[in-house]
């Protein structure tokens, strides 16, 4: 049984999705998706616990021996990312029902959950697979599902946002596909471990450099790394709240994982070291931090502010990758985990605002801080975490990143980290000022189920979803052993495969 | 000279892809954008198919009298990529239908203007 866990993580949602469509029942489809995500979260936790003991799981799909068949390879790195995706999917599902009822038309709800599960399985599949073409297929599964999900937003701009994402996402995926094709032409294999073994022999061919560039650009488009982030702000802002929560916390993270896997594992460490990439990643990350934070300061709408803040936070992760060191990569992985927690939570706050107040615009939420203490208590935790105040998860990853940068004497990066944090103080403070120090515009909490002119009551599921992530944000801020060790083991596994001793 | 002649197919493919990319970027009509995207994807698909071709090789079915066969793997991969491309275009057209209903236009500059007026 245990050896099939890796594939079950993908099979369960894949089977559940058509069942949801056939059941065509709103309530039932939510219950099934919740059960699926619970099962997947449990399985991925088992998987993570298993690989962290030091054994790598190899699963040959359909019994076809690699490198001919598709192989699933699970090491501490991708088990960690898969666990993040499953955890956030579970939290999102707990949060979802009332929010989805409000934002999606009843007859579309089963389809919505089906698309959600497909997106989820695509992301998990990208994590677990050891075959690079298979990764492309899962990338497209998750992308197609997320275009459809974003397009379901109430505002008509959701449609144009989704269309832009479709164009840019497909371009990125096609670049990635071309890169894979060149690797196939050079080596004749698609298995990532096999590629890693064969590539050093042909390191200096121009074909390989082209493939490298195409794969990096393709994945960077998907991961919304500055200057290729243009699809992100509108997509996150106008998507239904549930979708914003899930995508902001997972989709760019999985693309970043794929980038790490390709850079460090498929192309060898030395290959990357000799290229133009590490320096440019540092530069791009630094610019992304400043640029994203700067635009976040100017926003007057919660979701858009959070989206630009995401651009900045992705910058931190990119910096960690570009530092090319054990400590830098560890900080990146930590931030992937921590940012998923805090951004998921903050987008949940935005979802609650849409549900209770019918708007996330600064004008219509002013003065609500005291009336919605449960919601905004979590928001303050999230904001402190974005800034990087000690005692929250944000501090841990920023601290690690700063240490890694200091160790290499990258002063520019250190300055960017500090400036980025200060700018985060400004954009978070602007929101908190609106919430607590301005007169209220809406009437008191009414006995209404959904927001409108008055403030609606809070559904229990939303409180549970929101505060479970908030508690995790604080818990991992104090108890750093679990996350640090998880990230360290992932980095060790990656470097051990390379034969690099740092 | 042989660098150009020997790689003629790749030069053609690059041209094809650039035509697609240019259409995608220059046209403001959304349907033409999807068409450009399709041309671009077709370039990638043809690239794979041409990789598998072996000069003088036949279809990869073992039969007497034939020694060399084309590589079927890239072609099989492209079956998947074609399916992905069809799904993308279908989703893109569905979005365009919804955009037309919501905005009464499918010209990108007009959509941008309308969005700006909303702010």
Interface residues (C-beta under 8 A of the other chain):
Chain A: X133 X136 X137 X140 X144 X147 X148 X151 X156 X157 X159 X160 X162 X163 X166 X167 X170 X171 X173 X174 X177 X178 X181 X184 X185
Chain B: X21 X24 X30 X33 X37 X40 X41 X44 X47 X48 X51 X73 X74 X77 X80 X81 X84 X87 X88 X91 X92 X95 X96 X98 X99 X102 X103 X111 X115 X118
